[in-house]
Amino acid sequence: MPRNDPANDRYNPPGTSSVDFEKFNFGELEVDELFWQTDNQTEDRPWRKINQTQATDLKTQTTHSFRNDAVVYQKT
């Protein structure tokens, strides 16, 4: 009879409440869209694109420049 042993299972899918991220280039985003610099929400904070080259860190309210080919992530 099979045993249910989650600690030693080889495949343990993420929970249904986990957040999925999709990878984009900064230049592909529309102005005013939110994005993150990594796909780890607990270690990163959200940004808002304010024009074609800049975004605002929503936690510190500072503005930074981004290259159009910079990889960013959005929640899906």
Secondary structure, 3 states (H helix, E strand, C coil): CCCCCCCCCCCCCCCCCCCCEEEEEHHHCCCCCEEECCCCCCCCCCEEECCCCEEEECCCCEEEECCCCCEEEEEC
